Amino acid sequence: MGLTGGICPVSRCAKSLLNGPCGGPRDGMCEINLAKEIDPPVPCAWMQIYERLEALGQLDRFLVCAPPKDWSSGDAGGPRRVLRPDQRA
């Protein structure tokens, strides 16, 4: 989080992106706001990171790329499959 001005991109970004915005933010807001009505609207984490680093005079940190995260070690178990009660075996 030292590279991102104390803002965690994994928890604050809807896509958990580690190296900058996805290209979908509009006017500083996350693209998930466009897909559905979210109240209050969700700000783009990477816009917040950029603004924080700019305020701290540390924009050079914005150019540092984080190594890819190994998501295979997580315990999420992959995509879920939801079955209606009448379809369960």
Buried (B, 14 or more C-beta within 10 A) or exposed (E): EEBBBEBEBEEBBBBEBBEBBEEBBEEEBBBBBEEEEEEEEBBBBBBBBBBBBEEEEEEEBBEEEEEEEEEEEEEEEEEEEEEEEEEEE
